[in-house]
Amino acid sequence: MAKKRGEPRKYAIPTSFEQARDELFSHILRCGVLEASLEHQKEWFDDTLLYLADRFTDLTEPELHELRVLGERYCRPVVARPSTVGANA
């Protein structure tokens, strides 16, 4: 027997923080930040967080800081990649 559905699902409207987080992750993937050097990543995050602060004006300083931490963690691999890959590895 099939279950009877009650009320239709109500979709939650994402908060500004959630929208900014999703946009940040999308930018990270599109801009190739994962392969950039740490210095370039820092510069990229500085610029991008200024952009996000302008775009989402209701974000607080702690939320912007949390976005940066989440983005930086997203860019670090869980398992370090070997520096060289070859036949001897």
N, C-alpha and C positions, 0 to 999 in steps of 0.2 A: 504494500500500500504506500502510496505517496503521501508525504507530509503535506498538510495544508499550510499554506503560507499565511502568516498573519499580516501585519502591516508591512508595506514595502520598506526596504532598508533606507535609513536616513544617512546621507553622506555628510561627513563633517567637513566644514569649510576649513582648509589649511590656514594655520596662523602665518603671520609675516615671517616668523622665525623658520617655520617649516618650508615655506616657499623660498626663502633666501638660502637655506641649507641645500635644497634640491637644485636650485640654480647654481650654487657654488660647485656641487659635485658634477653637474653637467658641464660647467666651464672647465673644470679640471680635466675631464675626459677629452673635450673638444680641443683644448689648447695645448695638449701634450705636456702638461706640467709634470706628469709622472716620470718622464725621461729627463727632465731638466736638472741642472746642478742645484745644490742646496742654495747657493747664492741667488740664482735666477728664480728659484721657487720663492724665496723670501721676498724678492722684489715684486714678483707676480702677486703674491698674497697681499702685500701692502697696497698695490694698485687696485686689486679686485675688491678688497674689503672697503676701500674708499668708495668704489662704485656701488657696492651693496648698501652701504650706509646712506648714500644719496638716493638710491632706488627705494629702499625700505626705511623711511624716515622714523617709523615708530620703534625700530630696534634700539635696545639699550646698549650701553657700553659692555656690560657683562655678556649679553647675547652676542655681540660682535666678537668678543674675545672667544666665546665658546665656538662660534663658527670657524674662527681661525684654527683653534685647537683641533676641531673635527676635520677640517681640510688638511691640516698638516699630518694628522694620523692617517688619513686616507691615502696620502702620497707615500707613506713609508710602507715597504713590504713587510709582511709578517715574518717571512723567512728571507734572510739575506740572499741575494743572488750572487753566485760565484763571479769573481771579477773576470776570469778568463774561462772560455769554454773551448775545449779541444779534444783531440783523440786521447790524450793522456789523463783526462779528467775522470 
